[in-house]
């Protein structure tokens, strides 16, 4: 007897559902520093993880 698997998604703990995390600081063409963001490696930019 098989049970139906239901995928339950929950908020990613690493990025707190933001999907992106701050990465290295960058500097734009006017020399102004800004915060770069990279996709969260845990949820791969989805902001949610499967349990
Ligand atoms: Zn994440």
mmCIF file of the protein (N, C-alpha, C, O) and its ligand, coordinates in Angstrom:
data_MODEL
# 
_entry.id   MODEL 
# 
loop_
_entity.id 
_entity.type 
_entity.pdbx_number_of_molecules 
1 polymer     1 
2 non-polymer 1 
# 
_entity_poly.entity_id                      1 
_entity_poly.type                           'polypeptide(L)' 
_entity_poly.nstd_linkage                   no 
_entity_poly.nstd_monomer                   no 
_entity_poly.pdbx_seq_one_letter_code       
;(UNK)(UNK)(UNK)(UNK)(UNK)(UNK)(UNK)(UNK)(UNK)(UNK)(UNK)(UNK)(UNK)(UNK)(UNK)(UNK)
(UNK)(UNK)(UNK)(UNK)(UNK)(UNK)(UNK)(UNK)(UNK)(UNK)(UNK)(UNK)(UNK)(UNK)(UNK)(UNK)
(UNK)(UNK)(UNK)(UNK)(UNK)(UNK)(UNK)(UNK)(UNK)(UNK)(UNK)(UNK)(UNK)(UNK)(UNK)(UNK)
(UNK)(UNK)(UNK)
;
_entity_poly.pdbx_seq_one_letter_code_can   XXXXXXXXXXXXXXXXXXXXXXXXXXXXXXXXXXXXXXXXXXXXXXXXXXX 
_entity_poly.pdbx_strand_id                 A 
# 
loop_
_entity_poly_seq.entity_id 
_entity_poly_seq.num 
_entity_poly_seq.mon_id 
_entity_poly_seq.hetero 
1 1  UNK n 
1 2  UNK n 
1 3  UNK n 
1 4  UNK n 
1 5  UNK n 
1 6  UNK n 
1 7  UNK n 
1 8  UNK n 
1 9  UNK n 
1 10 UNK n 
1 11 UNK n 
1 12 UNK n 
1 13 UNK n 
1 14 UNK n 
1 15 UNK n 
1 16 UNK n 
1 17 UNK n 
1 18 UNK n 
1 19 UNK n 
1 20 UNK n 
1 21 UNK n 
1 22 UNK n 
1 23 UNK n 
1 24 UNK n 
1 25 UNK n 
1 26 UNK n 
1 27 UNK n 
1 28 UNK n 
1 29 UNK n 
1 30 UNK n 
1 31 UNK n 
1 32 UNK n 
1 33 UNK n 
1 34 UNK n 
1 35 UNK n 
1 36 UNK n 
1 37 UNK n 
1 38 UNK n 
1 39 UNK n 
1 40 UNK n 
1 41 UNK n 
1 42 UNK n 
1 43 UNK n 
1 44 UNK n 
1 45 UNK n 
1 46 UNK n 
1 47 UNK n 
1 48 UNK n 
1 49 UNK n 
1 50 UNK n 
1 51 UNK n 
# 
loop_
_struct_asym.id 
_struct_asym.entity_id 
A 1 
B 2 
# 
loop_
_chem_comp.id 
_chem_comp.type 
_chem_comp.mon_nstd_flag 
UNK 'L-peptide linking' . 
ZN  non-polymer         . 
# 
_pdbx_entity_nonpoly.entity_id   2 
_pdbx_entity_nonpoly.name        ? 
_pdbx_entity_nonpoly.comp_id     ZN 
# 
_pdbx_nonpoly_scheme.asym_id         B 
_pdbx_nonpoly_scheme.entity_id       2 
_pdbx_nonpoly_scheme.mon_id          ZN 
_pdbx_nonpoly_scheme.ndb_seq_num     1 
_pdbx_nonpoly_scheme.pdb_seq_num     101 
_pdbx_nonpoly_scheme.auth_seq_num    101 
_pdbx_nonpoly_scheme.pdb_mon_id      ZN 
_pdbx_nonpoly_scheme.auth_mon_id     ZN 
_pdbx_nonpoly_scheme.pdb_strand_id   A 
_pdbx_nonpoly_scheme.pdb_ins_code    . 
# 
loop_
_atom_site.group_PDB 
_atom_site.id 
_atom_site.type_symbol 
_atom_site.label_atom_id 
_atom_site.label_alt_id 
_atom_site.label_comp_id 
_atom_site.label_asym_id 
_atom_site.label_entity_id 
_atom_site.label_seq_id 
_atom_site.pdbx_PDB_ins_code 
_atom_site.Cartn_x 
_atom_site.Cartn_y 
_atom_site.Cartn_z 
_atom_site.occupancy 
_atom_site.B_iso_or_equiv 
_atom_site.pdbx_formal_charge 
_atom_site.auth_seq_id 
_atom_site.auth_comp_id 
_atom_site.auth_asym_id 
_atom_site.auth_atom_id 
_atom_site.pdbx_PDB_model_num 
ATOM   1   N  N  . UNK A 1 1  ? 0.849  -1.207 0.000   1.00 0.00 ? 1   UNK A N  1 
ATOM   2   C  CA . UNK A 1 1  ? 0.000  0.000  0.000   1.00 0.00 ? 1   UNK A CA 1 
ATOM   3   C  C  . UNK A 1 1  ? 0.871  1.238  0.000   1.00 0.00 ? 1   UNK A C  1 
ATOM   4   O  O  . UNK A 1 1  ? 1.700  1.454  0.884   1.00 0.00 ? 1   UNK A O  1 
ATOM   5   N  N  . UNK A 1 2  ? 0.652  2.032  -1.017  1.00 0.00 ? 2   UNK A N  1 
ATOM   6   C  CA . UNK A 1 2  ? 1.461  3.244  -1.109  1.00 0.00 ? 2   UNK A CA 1 
ATOM   7   C  C  . UNK A 1 2  ? 0.736  4.440  -0.528  1.00 0.00 ? 2   UNK A C  1 
ATOM   8   O  O  . UNK A 1 2  ? -0.482 4.587  -0.628  1.00 0.00 ? 2   UNK A O  1 
ATOM   9   N  N  . UNK A 1 3  ? 1.516  5.252  0.061   1.00 0.00 ? 3   UNK A N  1 
ATOM   10  C  CA . UNK A 1 3  ? 0.940  6.498  0.562   1.00 0.00 ? 3   UNK A CA 1 
ATOM   11  C  C  . UNK A 1 3  ? 1.297  7.630  -0.396  1.00 0.00 ? 3   UNK A C  1 
ATOM   12  O  O  . UNK A 1 3  ? 2.352  7.630  -1.029  1.00 0.00 ? 3   UNK A O  1 
ATOM   13  N  N  . UNK A 1 4  ? 0.422  8.550  -0.475  1.00 0.00 ? 4   UNK A N  1 
ATOM   14  C  CA . UNK A 1 4  ? 0.666  9.691  -1.358  1.00 0.00 ? 4   UNK A CA 1 
ATOM   15  C  C  . UNK A 1 4  ? 1.630  10.655 -0.673  1.00 0.00 ? 4   UNK A C  1 
ATOM   16  O  O  . UNK A 1 4  ? 1.388  11.130 0.437   1.00 0.00 ? 4   UNK A O  1 
ATOM   17  N  N  . UNK A 1 5  ? 2.722  10.924 -1.369  1.00 0.00 ? 5   UNK A N  1 
ATOM   18  C  CA . UNK A 1 5  ? 3.699  11.846 -0.789  1.00 0.00 ? 5   UNK A CA 1 
ATOM   19  C  C  . UNK A 1 5  ? 3.316  13.289 -1.098  1.00 0.00 ? 5   UNK A C  1 
ATOM   20  O  O  . UNK A 1 5  ? 3.094  13.673 -2.247  1.00 0.00 ? 5   UNK A O  1 
ATOM   21  N  N  . UNK A 1 6  ? 3.249  14.040 -0.067  1.00 0.00 ? 6   UNK A N  1 
ATOM   22  C  CA . UNK A 1 6  ? 2.941  15.459 -0.233  1.00 0.00 ? 6   UNK A CA 1 
ATOM   23  C  C  . UNK A 1 6  ? 4.195  16.257 0.081   1.00 0.00 ? 6   UNK A C  1 
ATOM   24  O  O  . UNK A 1 6  ? 4.786  16.143 1.155   1.00 0.00 ? 6   UNK A O  1 
ATOM   25  N  N  . UNK A 1 7  ? 4.565  17.045 -0.869  1.00 0.00 ? 7   UNK A N  1 
ATOM   26  C  CA . UNK A 1 7  ? 5.735  17.876 -0.645  1.00 0.00 ? 7   UNK A CA 1 
ATOM   27  C  C  . UNK A 1 7  ? 5.364  19.089 0.198   1.00 0.00 ? 7   UNK A C  1 
ATOM   28  O  O  . UNK A 1 7  ? 4.540  19.922 -0.179  1.00 0.00 ? 7   UNK A O  1 
ATOM   29  N  N  . UNK A 1 8  ? 5.993  19.144 1.321   1.00 0.00 ? 8   UNK A N  1 
ATOM   30  C  CA . UNK A 1 8  ? 5.735  20.297 2.196   1.00 0.00 ? 8   UNK A CA 1 
ATOM   31  C  C  . UNK A 1 8  ? 6.920  21.246 2.103   1.00 0.00 ? 8   UNK A C  1 
ATOM   32  O  O  . UNK A 1 8  ? 8.055  20.893 2.424   1.00 0.00 ? 8   UNK A O  1 
ATOM   33  N  N  . UNK A 1 9  ? 6.632  22.418 1.670   1.00 0.00 ? 9   UNK A N  1 
ATOM   34  C  CA . UNK A 1 9  ? 7.689  23.422 1.574   1.00 0.00 ? 9   UNK A CA 1 
ATOM   35  C  C  . UNK A 1 9  ? 7.652  24.308 2.808   1.00 0.00 ? 9   UNK A C  1 
ATOM   36  O  O  . UNK A 1 9  ? 6.594  24.712 3.291   1.00 0.00 ? 9   UNK A O  1 
ATOM   37  N  N  . UNK A 1 10 ? 8.820  24.585 3.283   1.00 0.00 ? 10  UNK A N  1 
ATOM   38  C  CA . UNK A 1 10 ? 8.902  25.497 4.411   1.00 0.00 ? 10  UNK A CA 1 
ATOM   39  C  C  . UNK A 1 10 ? 9.947  26.565 4.123   1.00 0.00 ? 10  UNK A C  1 
ATOM   40  O  O  . UNK A 1 10 ? 10.814 26.406 3.263   1.00 0.00 ? 10  UNK A O  1 
ATOM   41  N  N  . UNK A 1 11 ? 9.840  27.615 4.842   1.00 0.00 ? 11  UNK A N  1 
ATOM   42  C  CA . UNK A 1 11 ? 10.761 28.725 4.639   1.00 0.00 ? 11  UNK A CA 1 
ATOM   43  C  C  . UNK A 1 11 ? 12.191 28.289 4.893   1.00 0.00 ? 11  UNK A C  1 
ATOM   44  O  O  . UNK A 1 11 ? 12.484 27.606 5.874   1.00 0.00 ? 11  UNK A O  1 
ATOM   45  N  N  . UNK A 1 12 ? 13.060 28.687 4.010   1.00 0.00 ? 12  UNK A N  1 
ATOM   46  C  CA . UNK A 1 12 ? 14.466 28.344 4.154   1.00 0.00 ? 12  UNK A CA 1 
ATOM   47  C  C  . UNK A 1 12 ? 15.046 29.040 5.383   1.00 0.00 ? 12  UNK A C  1 
ATOM   48  O  O  . UNK A 1 12 ? 14.877 30.244 5.576   1.00 0.00 ? 12  UNK A O  1 
ATOM   49  N  N  . UNK A 1 13 ? 15.730 28.258 6.202   1.00 0.00 ? 13  UNK A N  1 
ATOM   50  C  CA . UNK A 1 13 ? 16.292 28.825 7.427   1.00 0.00 ? 13  UNK A CA 1 
ATOM   51  C  C  . UNK A 1 13 ? 17.498 29.711 7.151   1.00 0.00 ? 13  UNK A C  1 
ATOM   52  O  O  . UNK A 1 13 ? 17.721 30.712 7.833   1.00 0.00 ? 13  UNK A O  1 
ATOM   53  N  N  . UNK A 1 14 ? 18.269 29.329 6.143   1.00 0.00 ? 14  UNK A N  1 
ATOM   54  C  CA . UNK A 1 14 ? 19.515 30.054 5.885   1.00 0.00 ? 14  UNK A CA 1 
ATOM   55  C  C  . UNK A 1 14 ? 19.283 31.484 5.435   1.00 0.00 ? 14  UNK A C  1 
ATOM   56  O  O  . UNK A 1 14 ? 19.983 32.397 5.873   1.00 0.00 ? 14  UNK A O  1 
ATOM   57  N  N  . UNK A 1 15 ? 18.308 31.683 4.565   1.00 0.00 ? 15  UNK A N  1 
ATOM   58  C  CA . UNK A 1 15 ? 18.072 33.030 4.046   1.00 0.00 ? 15  UNK A CA 1 
ATOM   59  C  C  . UNK A 1 15 ? 16.771 33.604 4.594   1.00 0.00 ? 15  UNK A C  1 
ATOM   60  O  O  . UNK A 1 15 ? 16.372 34.708 4.223   1.00 0.00 ? 15  UNK A O  1 
ATOM   61  N  N  . UNK A 1 16 ? 16.108 32.856 5.476   1.00 0.00 ? 16  UNK A N  1 
ATOM   62  C  CA . UNK A 1 16 ? 14.842 33.289 6.071   1.00 0.00 ? 16  UNK A CA 1 
ATOM   63  C  C  . UNK A 1 16 ? 13.804 33.635 5.018   1.00 0.00 ? 16  UNK A C  1 
ATOM   64  O  O  . UNK A 1 16 ? 13.048 34.596 5.160   1.00 0.00 ? 16  UNK A O  1 
ATOM   65  N  N  . UNK A 1 17 ? 13.781 32.843 3.968   1.00 0.00 ? 17  UNK A N  1 
ATOM   66  C  CA . UNK A 1 17 ? 12.770 33.028 2.927   1.00 0.00 ? 17  UNK A CA 1 
ATOM   67  C  C  . UNK A 1 17 ? 13.070 34.144 1.947   1.00 0.00 ? 17  UNK A C  1 
ATOM   68  O  O  . UNK A 1 17 ? 12.270 34.443 1.062   1.00 0.00 ? 17  UNK A O  1 
ATOM   69  N  N  . UNK A 1 18 ? 14.242 34.759 2.116   1.00 0.00 ? 18  UNK A N  1 
ATOM   70  C  CA . UNK A 1 18 ? 14.578 35.887 1.240   1.00 0.00 ? 18  UNK A CA 1 
ATOM   71  C  C  . UNK A 1 18 ? 15.128 35.427 -0.114  1.00 0.00 ? 18  UNK A C  1 
ATOM   72  O  O  . UNK A 1 18 ? 15.182 36.202 -1.068  1.00 0.00 ? 18  UNK A O  1 
ATOM   73  N  N  . UNK A 1 19 ? 15.531 34.170 -0.182  1.00 0.00 ? 19  UNK A N  1 
ATOM   74  C  CA . UNK A 1 19 ? 16.067 33.553 -1.404  1.00 0.00 ? 19  UNK A CA 1 
ATOM   75  C  C  . UNK A 1 19 ? 17.470 34.049 -1.771  1.00 0.00 ? 19  UNK A C  1 
ATOM   76  O  O  . UNK A 1 19 ? 18.253 33.331 -2.393  1.00 0.00 ? 19  UNK A O  1 
ATOM   77  N  N  . UNK A 1 20 ? 17.759 35.245 -1.388  1.00 0.00 ? 20  UNK A N  1 
ATOM   78  C  CA . UNK A 1 20 ? 19.090 35.795 -1.690  1.00 0.00 ? 20  UNK A CA 1 
ATOM   79  C  C  . UNK A 1 20 ? 19.793 36.193 -0.410  1.00 0.00 ? 20  UNK A C  1 
ATOM   80  O  O  . UNK A 1 20 ? 19.173 36.628 0.560   1.00 0.00 ? 20  UNK A O  1 
ATOM   81  N  N  . UNK A 1 21 ? 21.073 36.036 -0.435  1.00 0.00 ? 21  UNK A N  1 
ATOM   82  C  CA . UNK A 1 21 ? 21.882 36.402 0.717   1.00 0.00 ? 21  UNK A CA 1 
ATOM   83  C  C  . UNK A 1 21 ? 22.904 37.458 0.308   1.00 0.00 ? 21  UNK A C  1 
ATOM   84  O  O  . UNK A 1 21 ? 23.370 37.466 -0.832  1.00 0.00 ? 21  UNK A O  1 
ATOM   85  N  N  . UNK A 1 22 ? 23.246 38.334 1.219   1.00 0.00 ? 22  UNK A N  1 
ATOM   86  C  CA . UNK A 1 22 ? 24.285 39.306 0.914   1.00 0.00 ? 22  UNK A CA 1 
ATOM   87  C  C  . UNK A 1 22 ? 25.599 38.604 0.599   1.00 0.00 ? 22  UNK A C  1 
ATOM   88  O  O  . UNK A 1 22 ? 26.016 37.689 1.310   1.00 0.00 ? 22  UNK A O  1 
ATOM   89  N  N  . UNK A 1 23 ? 26.236 39.039 -0.463  1.00 0.00 ? 23  UNK A N  1 
ATOM   90  C  CA . UNK A 1 23 ? 27.549 38.482 -0.779  1.00 0.00 ? 23  UNK A CA 1 
ATOM   91  C  C  . UNK A 1 23 ? 28.565 39.616 -0.737  1.00 0.00 ? 23  UNK A C  1 
ATOM   92  O  O  . UNK A 1 23 ? 28.434 40.546 0.059   1.00 0.00 ? 23  UNK A O  1 
ATOM   93  N  N  . UNK A 1 24 ? 29.556 39.538 -1.579  1.00 0.00 ? 24  UNK A N  1 
ATOM   94  C  CA . UNK A 1 24 ? 30.612 40.542 -1.531  1.00 0.00 ? 24  UNK A CA 1 
ATOM   95  C  C  . UNK A 1 24 ? 30.095 41.947 -1.842  1.00 0.00 ? 24  UNK A C  1 
ATOM   96  O  O  . UNK A 1 24 ? 29.109 42.124 -2.559  1.00 0.00 ? 24  UNK A O  1 
ATOM   97  N  N  . UNK A 1 25 ? 30.767 42.908 -1.299  1.00 0.00 ? 25  UNK A N  1 
ATOM   98  C  CA . UNK A 1 25 ? 30.418 44.296 -1.601  1.00 0.00 ? 25  UNK A CA 1 
ATOM   99  C  C  . UNK A 1 25 ? 30.960 44.653 -2.982  1.00 0.00 ? 25  UNK A C  1 
ATOM   100 O  O  . UNK A 1 25 ? 32.039 44.217 -3.383  1.00 0.00 ? 25  UNK A O  1 
ATOM   101 N  N  . UNK A 1 26 ? 30.189 45.446 -3.683  1.00 0.00 ? 26  UNK A N  1 
ATOM   102 C  CA . UNK A 1 26 ? 30.633 45.885 -5.000  1.00 0.00 ? 26  UNK A CA 1 
ATOM   103 C  C  . UNK A 1 26 ? 30.715 47.398 -5.054  1.00 0.00 ? 26  UNK A C  1 
ATOM   104 O  O  . UNK A 1 26 ? 30.280 48.091 -4.134  1.00 0.00 ? 26  UNK A O  1 
ATOM   105 N  N  . UNK A 1 27 ? 31.266 47.890 -6.121  1.00 0.00 ? 27  UNK A N  1 
ATOM   106 C  CA . UNK A 1 27 ? 31.344 49.335 -6.313  1.00 0.00 ? 27  UNK A CA 1 
ATOM   107 C  C  . UNK A 1 27 ? 30.778 49.665 -7.691  1.00 0.00 ? 27  UNK A C  1 
ATOM   108 O  O  . UNK A 1 27 ? 31.209 49.097 -8.695  1.00 0.00 ? 27  UNK A O  1 
ATOM   109 N  N  . UNK A 1 28 ? 29.824 50.572 -7.738  1.00 0.00 ? 28  UNK A N  1 
ATOM   110 C  CA . UNK A 1 28 ? 29.234 50.895 -9.034  1.00 0.00 ? 28  UNK A CA 1 
ATOM   111 C  C  . UNK A 1 28 ? 30.100 51.896 -9.804  1.00 0.00 ? 28  UNK A C  1 
ATOM   112 O  O  . UNK A 1 28 ? 31.163 52.302 -9.333  1.00 0.00 ? 28  UNK A O  1 
ATOM   113 N  N  . UNK A 1 29 ? 29.632 52.287 -10.990 1.00 0.00 ? 29  UNK A N  1 
ATOM   114 C  CA . UNK A 1 29 ? 30.452 53.099 -11.883 1.00 0.00 ? 29  UNK A CA 1 
ATOM   115 C  C  . UNK A 1 29 ? 30.755 54.490 -11.316 1.00 0.00 ? 29  UNK A C  1 
ATOM   116 O  O  . UNK A 1 29 ? 31.679 55.165 -11.768 1.00 0.00 ? 29  UNK A O  1 
ATOM   117 N  N  . UNK A 1 30 ? 29.963 54.909 -10.318 1.00 0.00 ? 30  UNK A N  1 
ATOM   118 C  CA . UNK A 1 30 ? 30.229 56.212 -9.688  1.00 0.00 ? 30  UNK A CA 1 
ATOM   119 C  C  . UNK A 1 30 ? 31.095 56.080 -8.445  1.00 0.00 ? 30  UNK A C  1 
ATOM   120 O  O  . UNK A 1 30 ? 31.337 57.055 -7.733  1.00 0.00 ? 30  UNK A O  1 
ATOM   121 N  N  . UNK A 1 31 ? 31.556 54.867 -8.194  1.00 0.00 ? 31  UNK A N  1 
ATOM   122 C  CA . UNK A 1 31 ? 32.417 54.657 -7.034  1.00 0.00 ? 31  UNK A CA 1 
ATOM   123 C  C  . UNK A 1 31 ? 31.653 54.502 -5.738  1.00 0.00 ? 31  UNK A C  1 
ATOM   124 O  O  . UNK A 1 31 ? 32.228 54.608 -4.654  1.00 0.00 ? 31  UNK A O  1 
ATOM   125 N  N  . UNK A 1 32 ? 30.346 54.249 -5.845  1.00 0.00 ? 32  UNK A N  1 
ATOM   126 C  CA . UNK A 1 32 ? 29.537 54.079 -4.646  1.00 0.00 ? 32  UNK A CA 1 
ATOM   127 C  C  . UNK A 1 32 ? 29.469 52.593 -4.290  1.00 0.00 ? 32  UNK A C  1 
ATOM   128 O  O  . UNK A 1 32 ? 29.151 51.748 -5.126  1.00 0.00 ? 32  UNK A O  1 
ATOM   129 N  N  . UNK A 1 33 ? 29.772 52.304 -3.039  1.00 0.00 ? 33  UNK A N  1 
ATOM   130 C  CA . UNK A 1 33 ? 29.702 50.916 -2.592  1.00 0.00 ? 33  UNK A CA 1 
ATOM   131 C  C  . UNK A 1 33 ? 28.255 50.452 -2.515  1.00 0.00 ? 33  UNK A C  1 
ATOM   132 O  O  . UNK A 1 33 ? 27.368 51.205 -2.114  1.00 0.00 ? 33  UNK A O  1 
ATOM   133 N  N  . UNK A 1 34 ? 28.037 49.240 -2.893  1.00 0.00 ? 34  UNK A N  1 
ATOM   134 C  CA . UNK A 1 34 ? 26.716 48.647 -2.706  1.00 0.00 ? 34  UNK A CA 1 
ATOM   135 C  C  . UNK A 1 34 ? 26.851 47.188 -2.322  1.00 0.00 ? 34  UNK A C  1 
ATOM   136 O  O  . UNK A 1 34 ? 27.881 46.555 -2.552  1.00 0.00 ? 34  UNK A O  1 
ATOM   137 N  N  . UNK A 1 35 ? 25.791 46.675 -1.737  1.00 0.00 ? 35  UNK A N  1 
ATOM   138 C  CA . UNK A 1 35 ? 25.801 45.286 -1.281  1.00 0.00 ? 35  UNK A CA 1 
ATOM   139 C  C  . UNK A 1 35 ? 25.312 44.374 -2.392  1.00 0.00 ? 35  UNK A C  1 
ATOM   140 O  O  . UNK A 1 35 ? 24.184 44.500 -2.869  1.00 0.00 ? 35  UNK A O  1 
ATOM   141 N  N  . UNK A 1 36 ? 26.160 43.474 -2.786  1.00 0.00 ? 36  UNK A N  1 
ATOM   142 C  CA . UNK A 1 36 ? 25.732 42.481 -3.768  1.00 0.00 ? 36  UNK A CA 1 
ATOM   143 C  C  . UNK A 1 36 ? 24.981 41.351 -3.076  1.00 0.00 ? 36  UNK A C  1 
ATOM   144 O  O  . UNK A 1 36 ? 25.174 41.083 -1.890  1.00 0.00 ? 36  UNK A O  1 
ATOM   145 N  N  . UNK A 1 37 ? 24.124 40.699 -3.845  1.00 0.00 ? 37  UNK A N  1 
ATOM   146 C  CA . UNK A 1 37 ? 23.388 39.558 -3.317  1.00 0.00 ? 37  UNK A CA 1 
ATOM   147 C  C  . UNK A 1 37 ? 23.571 38.361 -4.232  1.00 0.00 ? 37  UNK A C  1 
ATOM   148 O  O  . UNK A 1 37 ? 23.635 38.495 -5.454  1.00 0.00 ? 37  UNK A O  1 
ATOM   149 N  N  . UNK A 1 38 ? 23.652 37.214 -3.631  1.00 0.00 ? 38  UNK A N  1 
ATOM   150 C  CA . UNK A 1 38 ? 23.775 35.979 -4.391  1.00 0.00 ? 38  UNK A CA 1 
ATOM   151 C  C  . UNK A 1 38 ? 22.660 35.026 -3.984  1.00 0.00 ? 38  UNK A C  1 
ATOM   152 O  O  . UNK A 1 38 ? 22.232 35.042 -2.830  1.00 0.00 ? 38  UNK A O  1 
ATOM   153 N  N  . UNK A 1 39 ? 22.182 34.199 -4.904  1.00 0.00 ? 39  UNK A N  1 
ATOM   154 C  CA . UNK A 1 39 ? 21.142 33.236 -4.538  1.00 0.00 ? 39  UNK A CA 1 
ATOM   155 C  C  . UNK A 1 39 ? 21.597 32.339 -3.405  1.00 0.00 ? 39  UNK A C  1 
ATOM   156 O  O  . UNK A 1 39 ? 22.735 31.870 -3.386  1.00 0.00 ? 39  UNK A O  1 
ATOM   157 N  N  . UNK A 1 40 ? 20.717 32.109 -2.481  1.00 0.00 ? 40  UNK A N  1 
ATOM   158 C  CA . UNK A 1 40 ? 21.005 31.239 -1.351  1.00 0.00 ? 40  UNK A CA 1 
ATOM   159 C  C  . UNK A 1 40 ? 21.378 29.851 -1.859  1.00 0.00 ? 40  UNK A C  1 
ATOM   160 O  O  . UNK A 1 40 ? 20.678 29.284 -2.698  1.00 0.00 ? 40  UNK A O  1 
ATOM   161 N  N  . UNK A 1 41 ? 22.473 29.309 -1.355  1.00 0.00 ? 41  UNK A N  1 
ATOM   162 C  CA . UNK A 1 41 ? 22.923 27.998 -1.835  1.00 0.00 ? 41  UNK A CA 1 
ATOM   163 C  C  . UNK A 1 41 ? 22.084 26.863 -1.264  1.00 0.00 ? 41  UNK A C  1 
ATOM   164 O  O  . UNK A 1 41 ? 22.035 25.774 -1.837  1.00 0.00 ? 41  UNK A O  1 
ATOM   165 N  N  . UNK A 1 42 ? 21.434 27.110 -0.155  1.00 0.00 ? 42  UNK A N  1 
ATOM   166 C  CA . UNK A 1 42 ? 20.634 26.051 0.467   1.00 0.00 ? 42  UNK A CA 1 
ATOM   167 C  C  . UNK A 1 42 ? 19.341 25.806 -0.303  1.00 0.00 ? 42  UNK A C  1 
ATOM   168 O  O  . UNK A 1 42 ? 18.986 24.660 -0.576  1.00 0.00 ? 42  UNK A O  1 
ATOM   169 N  N  . UNK A 1 43 ? 18.644 26.874 -0.650  1.00 0.00 ? 43  UNK A N  1 
ATOM   170 C  CA . UNK A 1 43 ? 17.359 26.725 -1.347  1.00 0.00 ? 43  UNK A CA 1 
ATOM   171 C  C  . UNK A 1 43 ? 17.498 27.087 -2.825  1.00 0.00 ? 43  UNK A C  1 
ATOM   172 O  O  . UNK A 1 43 ? 16.519 27.063 -3.571  1.00 0.00 ? 43  UNK A O  1 
ATOM   173 N  N  . UNK A 1 44 ? 18.694 27.415 -3.234  1.00 0.00 ? 44  UNK A N  1 
ATOM   174 C  CA . UNK A 1 44 ? 18.989 27.745 -4.628  1.00 0.00 ? 44  UNK A CA 1 
ATOM   175 C  C  . UNK A 1 44 ? 18.125 28.882 -5.165  1.00 0.00 ? 44  UNK A C  1 
ATOM   176 O  O  . UNK A 1 44 ? 17.707 28.879 -6.322  1.00 0.00 ? 44  UNK A O  1 
ATOM   177 N  N  . UNK A 1 45 ? 17.877 29.835 -4.307  1.00 0.00 ? 45  UNK A N  1 
ATOM   178 C  CA . UNK A 1 45 ? 17.155 31.026 -4.751  1.00 0.00 ? 45  UNK A CA 1 
ATOM   179 C  C  . UNK A 1 45 ? 15.642 30.905 -4.717  1.00 0.00 ? 45  UNK A C  1 
ATOM   180 O  O  . UNK A 1 45 ? 14.940 31.789 -5.207  1.00 0.00 ? 45  UNK A O  1 
ATOM   181 N  N  . UNK A 1 46 ? 15.125 29.808 -4.138  1.00 0.00 ? 46  UNK A N  1 
ATOM   182 C  CA . UNK A 1 46 ? 13.676 29.643 -4.056  1.00 0.00 ? 46  UNK A CA 1 
ATOM   183 C  C  . UNK A 1 46 ? 13.095 30.253 -2.788  1.00 0.00 ? 46  UNK A C  1 
ATOM   184 O  O  . UNK A 1 46 ? 11.931 30.652 -2.749  1.00 0.00 ? 46  UNK A O  1 
ATOM   185 N  N  . UNK A 1 47 ? 13.916 30.317 -1.765  1.00 0.00 ? 47  UNK A N  1 
ATOM   186 C  CA . UNK A 1 47 ? 13.417 30.860 -0.505  1.00 0.00 ? 47  UNK A CA 1 
ATOM   187 C  C  . UNK A 1 47 ? 12.676 29.839 0.331   1.00 0.00 ? 47  UNK A C  1 
ATOM   188 O  O  . UNK A 1 47 ? 12.245 30.121 1.449   1.00 0.00 ? 47  UNK A O  1 
ATOM   189 N  N  . UNK A 1 48 ? 12.532 28.627 -0.236  1.00 0.00 ? 48  UNK A N  1 
ATOM   190 C  CA . UNK A 1 48 ? 11.829 27.573 0.483   1.00 0.00 ? 48  UNK A CA 1 
ATOM   191 C  C  . UNK A 1 48 ? 12.603 26.276 0.355   1.00 0.00 ? 48  UNK A C  1 
ATOM   192 O  O  . UNK A 1 48 ? 13.294 26.053 -0.639  1.00 0.00 ? 48  UNK A O  1 
ATOM   193 N  N  . UNK A 1 49 ? 12.490 25.440 1.339   1.00 0.00 ? 49  UNK A N  1 
ATOM   194 C  CA . UNK A 1 49 ? 13.145 24.151 1.274   1.00 0.00 ? 49  UNK A CA 1 
ATOM   195 C  C  . UNK A 1 49 ? 12.118 23.044 1.495   1.00 0.00 ? 49  UNK A C  1 
ATOM   196 O  O  . UNK A 1 49 ? 11.116 23.236 2.184   1.00 0.00 ? 49  UNK A O  1 
ATOM   197 N  N  . UNK A 1 50 ? 12.380 21.908 0.912   1.00 0.00 ? 50  UNK A N  1 
ATOM   198 C  CA . UNK A 1 50 ? 11.521 20.747 1.121   1.00 0.00 ? 50  UNK A CA 1 
ATOM   199 C  C  . UNK A 1 50 ? 11.862 20.091 2.427   1.00 0.00 ? 50  UNK A C  1 
ATOM   200 O  O  . UNK A 1 50 ? 13.027 20.020 2.820   1.00 0.00 ? 50  UNK A O  1 
ATOM   201 N  N  . UNK A 1 51 ? 10.841 19.612 3.099   1.00 0.00 ? 51  UNK A N  1 
ATOM   202 C  CA . UNK A 1 51 ? 11.122 18.884 4.327   1.00 0.00 ? 51  UNK A CA 1 
ATOM   203 C  C  . UNK A 1 51 ? 10.902 17.405 4.094   1.00 0.00 ? 51  UNK A C  1 
ATOM   204 O  O  . UNK A 1 51 ? 11.085 16.602 5.009   1.00 0.00 ? 51  UNK A O  1 
HETATM 205 ZN ZN . ZN  B 2 .  ? 17.652 29.887 1.333   1.00 0.00 ? 101 ZN  A ZN 1 
# 
